[in-house]
């Protein structure tokens, strides 16, 4: 079995949605894209888009991913 995960980083782009091309209805490879880090008053924002096949990933999984990512980014390095 081959495990695939497509990742992309256009660091010069601050985006809201992001879609990626797929090879057809049987393409189940997750796609994660993150973009430019933007400073706002009192906070920083990083755009992260995930494109997955709903037969394999549910909203609960995405919520857990985003919460873990947020938690990890808010924790001190080290």
Backbone bond lengths (Angstrom), bond angles and torsions (degrees), N, CA, C in turn:
res aa  C-N    CA-C-N  psi(-1)  N-CA   C-N-CA  omega(-1)  CA-C   N-CA-C  phi
1 X - - - 1.445 - - 1.530 109.38 -
2 X 1.299 116.78 136.20 1.455 122.49 178.75 1.527 108.01 -107.25
3 X 1.318 116.45 128.27 1.469 121.31 176.75 1.519 108.23 -100.28
4 X 1.326 115.72 131.78 1.452 121.70 -178.60 1.514 110.01 -124.87
5 X 1.313 115.52 148.45 1.455 123.08 172.19 1.520 106.27 -152.23
6 X 1.328 116.05 118.55 1.465 119.57 178.47 1.521 108.50 -91.27
7 X 1.328 116.79 130.79 1.461 121.63 178.46 1.525 108.54 -128.90
8 X 1.327 114.92 144.34 1.453 120.68 -179.44 1.516 109.11 -143.31
9 X 1.324 116.27 148.39 1.459 120.35 179.22 1.524 109.76 -141.57
10 X 1.341 117.34 97.28 1.465 119.38 170.26 1.533 108.66 -92.31
11 X 1.340 119.84 88.08 1.462 122.34 -170.84 1.528 114.33 -68.31
12 X 1.303 118.49 -9.33 1.461 121.92 179.34 1.526 111.78 -93.31
13 X 1.344 118.24 0.93 1.461 122.42 -175.94 1.525 110.59 -116.86
14 X 1.327 116.37 128.07 1.466 122.41 170.45 1.518 105.96 -103.06
15 X 1.327 117.61 111.92 1.455 120.79 -173.55 1.516 111.89 -121.36
16 X 1.319 115.75 164.50 1.463 121.71 172.00 1.522 108.13 -104.45
17 X 1.341 120.34 -70.53 1.465 119.13 173.58 1.523 110.54 -97.38
18 X 1.319 115.14 160.50 1.461 120.68 176.61 1.522 106.90 -150.94
19 X 1.319 116.75 128.97 1.461 120.62 174.07 1.521 108.16 -122.93
20 X 1.323 115.07 152.15 1.451 121.91 -178.44 1.515 109.17 -123.08
21 X 1.334 118.39 153.59 1.458 120.17 177.59 1.524 110.84 -67.40
22 X 1.321 115.98 147.16 1.463 121.52 176.15 1.527 108.11 -124.34
23 X 1.325 115.98 155.63 1.460 121.28 -176.47 1.523 113.41 -80.94
24 X 1.316 117.77 -11.62 1.456 121.15 -178.97 1.508 110.52 153.04
25 X 1.333 117.57 -175.71 1.469 120.45 -175.49 1.524 114.40 -66.70
26 X 1.318 117.72 -18.11 1.466 120.75 179.34 1.525 112.60 -91.82
27 X 1.331 118.17 0.68 1.458 122.26 179.88 1.523 108.74 -77.21
28 X 1.320 116.56 109.96 1.470 122.41 -176.87 1.526 112.01 -114.17
29 X 1.323 118.12 15.52 1.463 121.52 -177.29 1.532 109.31 -75.56
30 X 1.337 118.30 121.72 1.471 120.43 177.32 1.529 110.86 -64.27
31 X 1.326 115.25 146.82 1.460 121.51 178.58 1.526 108.66 -127.63
32 X 1.318 116.09 122.82 1.464 121.40 179.34 1.525 107.69 -118.53
33 X 1.326 115.60 128.14 1.459 121.54 179.53 1.518 108.72 -128.37
34 X 1.327 116.76 132.20 1.462 119.74 173.85 1.517 107.16 -126.69
35 X 1.323 114.75 152.34 1.463 118.89 -173.22 1.512 113.30 -123.12
36 X 1.289 114.04 -146.38 1.457 123.49 -174.40 1.528 111.43 -71.38
37 X 1.313 117.22 138.59 1.466 122.20 173.44 1.531 106.80 -84.68
38 X 1.336 115.89 124.66 1.458 121.72 -174.96 1.521 109.30 -118.54
39 X 1.329 116.37 133.14 1.464 120.51 178.19 1.518 110.00 -89.22
40 X 1.329 115.32 132.29 1.455 123.73 174.18 1.525 106.70 -119.75
41 X 1.315 118.37 163.86 1.465 119.28 178.21 1.536 111.85 -54.95
42 X 1.318 116.69 113.91 1.456 122.30 177.27 1.512 115.82 78.40
43 X 1.333 118.77 5.48 1.468 119.75 -177.78 1.528 110.17 -159.34
44 X 1.316 114.78 164.02 1.453 122.67 173.29 1.530 107.66 -117.19
45 X 1.329 117.49 151.09 1.463 121.15 178.45 1.522 109.53 -130.60
46 X 1.323 115.68 137.00 1.455 123.03 176.61 1.520 107.77 -125.12
47 X 1.315 117.21 120.69 1.464 121.37 177.34 1.522 109.26 -75.51
48 X 1.328 116.70 128.28 1.464 122.93 176.83 1.517 107.75 -135.26
49 X 1.327 116.65 122.18 1.462 121.80 178.45 1.524 108.99 -117.69
50 X 1.315 115.96 138.72 1.465 121.70 177.54 1.517 107.79 -124.71
51 X 1.319 115.71 129.49 1.456 121.45 177.06 1.513 107.57 -118.92
52 X 1.340 116.38 118.75 1.464 121.76 -176.43 1.519 110.36 -135.90
53 X 1.310 116.25 164.06 1.464 122.72 175.53 1.529 107.84 -85.52
54 X 1.327 116.53 125.01 1.462 120.75 -174.54 1.542 112.73 -64.58
55 X 1.312 118.03 -19.87 1.466 120.08 177.44 1.532 111.37 -69.50
56 X 1.324 117.04 -20.16 1.457 120.87 -176.81 1.516 114.02 -111.39
57 X 1.336 117.43 -25.58 1.461 121.89 -175.42 1.523 108.65 -131.79
58 X 1.311 115.86 135.52 1.457 121.91 -179.97 1.526 109.65 -107.95
59 X 1.311 116.81 168.66 1.458 121.75 177.87 1.514 112.27 -58.09
60 X 1.326 117.30 -33.90 1.457 121.30 178.04 1.530 110.79 -60.32
61 X 1.335 116.90 -42.87 1.462 121.21 178.51 1.526 110.88 -62.49
62 X 1.330 117.05 -43.20 1.465 120.72 179.26 1.524 111.01 -65.24
63 X 1.325 116.77 -41.20 1.461 120.47 177.32 1.517 111.44 -60.25
64 X 1.323 116.59 -42.50 1.464 120.63 178.41 1.529 111.34 -65.40
65 X 1.339 116.56 -39.76 1.463 120.26 178.13 1.521 110.61 -61.77
66 X 1.342 116.87 -50.06 1.464 120.53 -178.31 1.534 111.38 -63.77
67 X 1.312 117.75 -37.94 1.472 120.30 178.70 1.527 110.64 -67.29
68 X 1.330 117.35 -41.52 1.471 120.57 178.03 1.530 110.49 -65.41
69 X 1.326 117.15 -39.70 1.458 121.05 177.97 1.531 110.25 -64.05
70 X 1.322 117.52 -46.20 1.459 121.77 178.88 1.525 110.98 -60.24
71 X 1.321 115.92 -45.97 1.454 120.94 179.95 1.526 111.29 -61.27
72 X 1.316 115.51 -43.19 1.466 120.44 -178.99 1.532 110.85 -65.82
73 X 1.311 116.81 -40.58 1.460 120.40 -178.62 1.535 111.85 -72.22
74 X 1.316 118.18 -26.38 1.458 121.93 179.91 1.530 111.87 -83.66
75 X 1.322 117.98 -16.94 1.466 120.37 -178.07 1.527 109.95 -79.96
76 X 1.330 117.12 149.06 1.461 120.15 178.55 1.530 110.74 -65.82
77 X 1.302 115.71 148.99 1.468 120.09 178.75 1.521 109.92 -70.40
78 X 1.305 115.07 148.44 1.458 118.42 176.28 1.421 110.50 119.06
